[in-house]
Amino acid sequence: MNRLPVKEILDLSGKVAMVTGANRGLGKAIAEVFAEAGVSVGLLARNEDQLERTIDQLRDHGAQCMALTTDVGEESQVKKAVEDIVKKWGRLDILVNNAGQISPGPLDTIDSSIWNRIIQTNLTGAYLCSRYAAPLMQRQKQGRIINISSISAQTGGVSGGVHYSASKGGMLAMNKTLARDLAPYNVNVNAIAPGQIETSGARLSSDARIEIEQMIPLNRLGKAEDIAYAALFLASPMAEYITGATLDVNGGILKR
Ligand code: NDP
C-alpha cells in the first residue's frame, strides 16, 4: 500500500498555516479545525483584543498558534506577518485567504470610497497574502492556497453589492491563474464558494432567514464548521490532485 492510511490522512502535524480574518466567524472555525489537525496556525485580523481572545481559546485546547495583528490590505503589514510566521516556525504550507468584509447596498449607495475599501480588503488582500506566501511554498516545492470566495461571485448573491460580488469574482479568476502558475511547484490553489453561512458578519433578520432557508435544498443555513471542514479537506493529502477548482458549500442552492 503506497498511500496514507485513512486514519492518518487528516493528521497535518508539522504543517504551518496562515489564516486571515481569523478572530471570528469562518476564519476562526478554520483555524480551530486546522489546529486540531496538528497545524501550527498564524491568525491574522485587525482587532487585536478579539484576536487575543481567540488565541487564548485555541491555546486552552493545546494549539500552537500566534496572533498577527494585520490589515490584509496593507502590503507592509502582510509582508511582516509572513516574515513573523517564518521566523517562528521556519516554513509556510497553507494560506487561507478568508479576511473579507460583507457589504450590501444598491449601486447608487456604493461610492468609490466604499468600492475601494471592499476591493482592497477582499481582493487586494488575497493577492498580497498570496504574493508573499507563494515564494516560500515554491521553494518548499509544496503548498496550498485556499481562497474563500462566495456564491455572490457565481449568482450575484441576494444582498451583497456590486463591489462585494466583484471582489469575490476577482478572487475566483485569480484562483485559476494562480493555480496554473504555481502547479509546477506542487502548490495547489483552490477556492471555496460558501452560500449563506451563520456568522456575526452575515447576520439576517428573522424574516430574511426564513425566506433564505426555504430556498436552500438542505433547508438550513450553513455553519462555520461546514466551511472549515471543506478547507481542511483542501489542505489535506486527500486534495493532492485538485487545483484551480471551486468547491461549492451552499446546501444545494446553486448546483453546477
Ligand atoms: P466576519 O465578518 O464574521 O469575519 C470577517 C473576518 O475578516 C474578521 O476576522 C475580521 O476581523 C477580518 N477582516 C475584515 N477586514 C479585514 C482586514 N482589512 N484585514 C484583516 N482582517 C480583516 O465574516 P465571515 O466569517 O462571515 O466571512 C469570512 C469570509 O467568508 C469573508 O471573506 C466573506 O466574504 C466570506 N463569505 C461569508 C459568507 C457568510 O454567509 N458568512 C458567505 C460567502 C462568503 P477584523 O475586523 O478584526 O479585522
Residues whose N, C-alpha, C, O or C-beta is under 5 A from the ligand:
A	BS01	NDP	G21 A22 N23 R24 G25 L26 G27 L44 A45 R46 N47 T70 D71 V72 G73 N98 A99 G100 Q101 I102 T121 I148 S149 S150 I151 P194 G195 Q196 I197 T199 S200 G201 A202
